[in-house]
Amino acid sequence: MPTPASPAPTGSPSRLAVSLGRLRLPNPILVASGTFGYGREMTGFVDLARLGGIIPKTVTPQPRKGNVPWRTVETAAGLLNSIGLDNDGVETFLERQLPFLAGCGAPVIVSIAGGNIGEFVALARRLDGVAGIAAVELNVSCPNVSHGVDLGTDPETCRKVVAGVRAATATPVIAKLTPNVTDIVAVARGAAAGGADAVTLINTLQGMAVDWRRRRPLLGNVVGGLSGPAIKPVALRCVHQVHRGVGIPIIGVGGIMTIDDCLEFFVAGATAVQIGTASFAEPVISGRLLDELPAALAEAGVATVADLVGSLELPAAAGCPSPVPEEPSDGE
Ligand SMILES: Cc1cc2nc3c(=O)[nH]c(=O)nc-3n(C[C@H](O)[C@H](O)[C@H](O)COP(=O)(O)O)c2cc1C
């Protein structure tokens, strides 16, 4: 008589695996686009094969030089960047970067951006069926290129981008959304209606830095995107609202520095997380968080990440009868 299989220990791969729509990942710790190069640069710091996913720098149809310097400025608890999607274009990516990434052992999620719906669709079609691509992430949320944000600020336009891409590829589709909108739930609904398997929340918040003595902005592009710990509360709020309001699988990103941050995102409604700016300050961080994850799940009293997702308990007296607060307080 066969003996029943004994349960896998908490840190075993099967316990850490997560599903986002059609996309199954070995664990929920991913690295965010634009903050991990093309993987190769990070091999001295992180065993890439352990990662839940790698999202390389966004690729565009044609090469882009990006914005004039300065392109990054440190701020209190954060980083401002205005890189401007500097990349060598999709053909060079396929020729020079994807072969290494595809062989590194982690799922590769290719981030793409076009200037209009047709360019997004054409990129997705170009990548369809290419070996080594687990999913595409649609960067409809870059604040640093003209028209970059537009496609991700209007729910109906977002729906059309996602639907067009979805029809052009068999690969799972993730829409990466911007927090620079009044109602991110409406945009996430658009992505869901277009057939997105998941949404990534959030890209950077628009900001700027000023040198008052010279009467000049510090960034060459004047404005840029704020990332790092300063934006974590905004990202958590977005994850919470979209989880309650839409129900689509979510990858949370924004200011994650510790394993407690990761668990906060899971409890708020994210199924996986991406590590961004923190990799600049601590290049080994994604591996460290993977090391710490099993003990954190044990401390939370759960066997799998899925058991934690969206487990946030709202206070009954919070005046929040609907899933998403209709009149969020200003805090003062
Ligand atoms: C220098 C830099 C470059 C970035 N480039 C991209 C990019 O090419 N595509 C993209 O979707 N997001 C890009 N991002 C945004 C990050 O992927 C992430 O969404 C954001 O920084 C919030 O996460 P964090 O606070 O953990 O960094 C970039 C962020 C930084 C700091």
The ligand as an SDF file (V2000), in Angstrom:
LIG
                    3D

 31 33  0  0  0  0  0  0  0  0999 V2000
   16.7390   53.6190  -11.8680 C   0  0  0  0  0  0  0  0  0  0  0  0
   15.3740   53.0120  -12.0840 C   0  0  0  0  0  0  0  0  0  0  0  0
   15.0110   52.5730  -13.3540 C   0  0  0  0  0  0  0  0  0  0  0  0
   13.7600   52.0140  -13.5800 C   0  0  0  0  0  0  0  0  0  0  0  0
   13.4520   51.5520  -14.8290 N   0  0  0  0  0  0  0  0  0  0  0  0
   12.2590   50.9400  -15.0280 C   0  0  0  0  0  0  0  0  0  0  0  0
   11.9480   50.3840  -16.2860 C   0  0  0  0  0  0  0  0  0  0  0  0
   12.7290   50.3960  -17.2430 O   0  0  0  0  0  0  0  0  0  0  0  0
   10.7250   49.7950  -16.4360 N   0  0  0  0  0  0  0  0  0  0  0  0
    9.8220   49.7170  -15.4120 C   0  0  0  0  0  0  0  0  0  0  0  0
    8.7460   49.1580  -15.6060 O   0  0  0  0  0  0  0  0  0  0  0  0
   10.1020   50.2160  -14.1980 N   0  0  0  0  0  0  0  0  0  0  0  0
   11.2950   50.8230  -13.9900 C   0  0  0  0  0  0  0  0  0  0  0  0
   11.5860   51.3200  -12.7500 N   0  0  0  0  0  0  0  0  0  0  0  0
   10.5860   51.2370  -11.6720 C   0  0  0  0  0  0  0  0  0  0  0  0
   10.8200   50.0230  -10.7730 C   0  0  0  0  0  0  0  0  0  0  0  0
   10.7500   48.8160  -11.4990 O   0  0  0  0  0  0  0  0  0  0  0  0
    9.8020   49.9790   -9.6150 C   0  0  0  0  0  0  0  0  0  0  0  0
    8.5030   49.8530  -10.1310 O   0  0  0  0  0  0  0  0  0  0  0  0
    9.8510   51.2400   -8.7600 C   0  0  0  0  0  0  0  0  0  0  0  0
   11.1740   51.6940   -8.6000 O   0  0  0  0  0  0  0  0  0  0  0  0
    9.2220   51.0410   -7.3910 C   0  0  0  0  0  0  0  0  0  0  0  0
    9.8880   50.0260   -6.6780 O   0  0  0  0  0  0  0  0  0  0  0  0
   11.0900   50.3190   -5.6260 P   0  0  0  0  0  0  0  0  0  0  0  0
   10.6230   51.4190   -4.7150 O   0  0  0  0  0  0  0  0  0  0  0  0
   11.2930   49.0230   -4.9240 O   0  0  0  0  0  0  0  0  0  0  0  0
   12.2430   50.7210   -6.4350 O   0  0  0  0  0  0  0  0  0  0  0  0
   12.8440   51.8950  -12.5070 C   0  0  0  0  0  0  0  0  0  0  0  0
   13.2080   52.3370  -11.2310 C   0  0  0  0  0  0  0  0  0  0  0  0
   14.4570   52.8810  -11.0110 C   0  0  0  0  0  0  0  0  0  0  0  0
   14.8140   53.3370   -9.6120 C   0  0  0  0  0  0  0  0  0  0  0  0
  1  2  1  0
  2  3  1  0
  2 30  2  0
  3  4  2  0
  4  5  1  0
  4 28  1  0
  5  6  2  0
  6  7  1  0
  6 13  1  0
  7  8  2  0
  7  9  1  0
  9 10  1  0
 10 11  2  0
 10 12  1  0
 12 13  2  0
 13 14  1  0
 14 15  1  0
 14 28  1  0
 15 16  1  0
 16 17  1  0
 16 18  1  0
 18 19  1  0
 18 20  1  0
 20 21  1  0
 20 22  1  0
 22 23  1  0
 23 24  1  0
 24 25  2  0
 24 26  1  0
 24 27  1  0
 28 29  2  0
 29 30  1  0
 30 31  1  0
M  END
$$$$
